[in-house]
C-alpha cells in the first residue's frame, strides 16, 4: 500500500476486529465497526506520530463508533460501565485441564461486556496498561484492577463450565 | 515478598510485564520459591495465550480512503449551492403537476417512519412485507443488503387505488431510504426521474402497472443514484440485483460519506 497512513492502519485490522468482536459479539457488526473505524482514521486530520499513541487512538475511534451506535439504538448508556460483582482478586483454585480454546471462547462470550472489553484490549489487541488507559480514558491503576477482576471472573466461569474437549483416541498410523 | 503480600492483581500485572523492575524481581523470586504462586502464574499465562488465540479474524482489507477533507467540503458546498440556487427551478421544470402530487406525500411518508425509529423497530417487517407485496400488481421489493440497507419498516398506507406499500430501509451509518410502490401510474414514465427538495432527494419511475418512488434524506447523491438505479432495474426484471450491481453497491458504500439523515 502506497498510503503510509493506510499501511499503519492495515497492520491493526485483525486486532481491531478482535476488539470489535468483544464489544459487539457478532461477526457482521464487527466487520462493520472495523470498516467504519478505518474510514474515520483515514479521513482524520491529525494522527498521533508515535506508535503506542497511534494504537490507542485507533482503538478509541472504534470504541466511540460502537458507543454512538449503542446510543442510536437507545441501548442503556451504562453498557460499557464496569459493574464487576465477581470478586476476582483471589487466587484461582480450579483445574488446569479445563483450559481449552473452545471453553475459554464460550465463557468469554458470556462475560459482561466491560470484562470482555478489558480482556480483549490487553490479551487480544496486546495493548499495554498505559495504552488501554488512554483508550478507555481511565487511570492505569484502574486498568490493572479491571484486568485482574475480569480474568478472575473468566477463570471462575471456565471452572463452572462443563464444556470439555472430547478425548481423542489415536490409533497407530493415524493423526 | 511472601505469598500474603502478593495479590492476584500483582500476579496479573507480573504476567503482563507491567510491574516496575524491582517489584517484578521480587515477584519472580517469590514465584521461584513458592509452587502455589508458580501455579497461579502458569494458569494466568495459559489463560492469556488461550484468549489471544480465541478470535479468528477474517481476511480484512482497508477501505478506499475518502477524498481529502478540503475536497469533501468543496463538494458539499457545491451541492448545497446548486440546491439553493436551482432547487425551486428544478422543481418547476422537472415536476409535472401529477408528479408534484406525489412528492409531498412521499416525503411525509418517509419522515413518518424514518424519524420514529422506535415504532420502526416494533414493526414485524418481514411478515408484513410478505402479506402486502402481493396486494399491488407488479410490485417487487428488492433485497438491498449488498448496500447494507435492511428492511426496518413495512406498512400499507391508504386504501383502494390510493394504497401505497411503504418499505423503509435502514443502513448502519444512519441512512434511511423509503421505497413506495403504488398501483397508480399516471404521470410517471419508465425512465428514472430525479427530484430534489432541500436535503431530500427522490427518484420515480414506472414498471408495468406499478409506480415506484424512492426517497432519501442526506444520503450521498452518487450512492443514492446507484441505489435507485439498482431498485429500478430489479423492479423491471423482477430479479434480485446481480453480482455486478451488488459489488457496485458495496463499493459505493465504502467510498461515500455516512448519511447525515
Interface residues (C-beta under 8 A of the other chain):
Chain A: X1 X3 X6 X9 X10 X13 X14 X15 X17 X18 X21 X22 X27 X31 X32 X34 X35 X36 X38 X39 X42 X43 X45 X69 X72 X74 X88 X89 X90 X91 X92 X94 X96 X99 X100 X101 X104 X105 X108 X119 X120 X122 X123 X124 X126 X128 X129 X144 X145 X147 X148 X151 X152 X154 X155 X158
Chain B: X7 X8 X9 X12 X13 X16 X18 X36 X40 X42 X43 X44 X46 X47 X48 X50 X51 X52 X53 X54 X55 X57 X58 X60 X61 X62 X63 X65 X66 X69 X118 X148 X172 X173 X174 X254 X258
